[in-house]
Amino acid sequence: MTKLFLSLHVLAVILAIGPVTVAASMFPRTLRTAHSGPSDGEALTTLRMLHRICRVYGVIGIAVPLFGLATASSLGVLGSPWLITSMLLTAAAAGLLVLRILPAQGAALAAVQASVQAPGSGAEARASARLAMATGVFNLLWATVTVLMIIRPGSTTGA
């Protein structure tokens, strides 16, 4: 059963978290493109798609900690410091996505749609930079969790 849970956990990471990290990373650059040419319908369409990917796959990403907890439970490592640290970092990444990145993407998308009628002031560049920074932290959190999952300090499996 452990192998099944681990397989499902890894697949959920690849299929859910991977698209979110890529789409979230692409959003700030596409946002700058959309602001540089407000009449660019393609950039607006791309922004909508990237935001939707982040929202939908973010929800699907709930499967990652669920399968991770099932795997950890079957391995008997729920109290391991590396796992607790990974869970805290995962919660921080999820919180950052839900509380900061998705709302900022939504606001930026609304601003781009409004700037089609009336050009903006320049606050767009700052919003894009803040969003890029939040996305970078989000990606760094997931990279750290990935390293912890691979190294597993104190692991008894020998890998």
Protein Blocks (a to p, Z undefined) as FASTA:
>chain_A
ZZmmmmmmmmmmmmmmmmmmmmmmmmmmmmmmmmmmmmlmklmmmmmmmmmmmmmmmmmm
mmmmmmmmmmmmmnopmmgmklmmmmmmmmmmmmmmmmmmmmmmmmmmmmmmmmmmpccf
hlmmmmmmmmmmmmmmmmmmmmmmmmmmmnogoianlZZ
